[in-house]
Amino acid sequence: MKIDKTSAVWQAIEAHLNARLQKLRSENDKQMPESETIRVRCDIAAIKNLLALPNKPEPIEASAPEY
């Protein structure tokens, strides 16, 4: 899958995810129950994974060996 980092759609998604990430990081700095902290940290990790999608290399497809 190839993501065009210059497309308007990706830029809108990226802006939304960065805003959400900023909110979650602020939330993570507050005192809260452990279960809530875990949820926030998982959400942060998920957003970071989404933001990294355009930078992931394409998988290499192996062809069947010819004997």
N, C-alpha and C positions, 0 to 999 in steps of 0.2 A: 504494500500500500504506500502510495506516495502522497504526501500532503504538501500543497503549495503554500509556503509560509507567507507569500505576498498576497494571497487571495483575501478578499474582503470578509469572506465567511470565516476563514481561520483567524484573521485578526480580531474579529468580533468574539469568537470563542476564546481566544487567548486573553483578551481584555477581561472578559467575564471571569475566566478561571483565575487570573491574577488578582482581581478584586476579591474573589471568594477566598483565595489563599491568604491574602492580607487579613481578612476578617478572622479566619480560622487561627492564624498565628497570634492575633491579639487575644482571641478567646483562650488559646493554649497558655498564655501568660497568666491567666487568672486562676484563682484557687477554685477547684471543683472536685467532685468525687472521681475516684480512679476510673470508673467505668466511662464517665464522660470524657476524661482525658484521653483514654484509649480511642474512643470514637473520633475525637477531634484529630488525633495523630494519624489515624487511619485515613480520614478524609484528606488530610494534608498530603499523605503519601500517594493517594489515588490521583489527586490533582497534579502533583509533580510528575507522575507517570504519564498523564494525558499531555501535559505541556512538553514532555520529552519526545512524544511520538514523531514529530517531523525530523528529529535528529537520529532516529534509530536506523541503522543500515538495513537495506533490503535483504531478506534471507537468500542464501545461495541454494539453488535447487540442483541437486545432484542428478545426473542422468544415470541410467542403468549401465553397468559395465558391459562392454562388448567382448565376448570371448571368441 
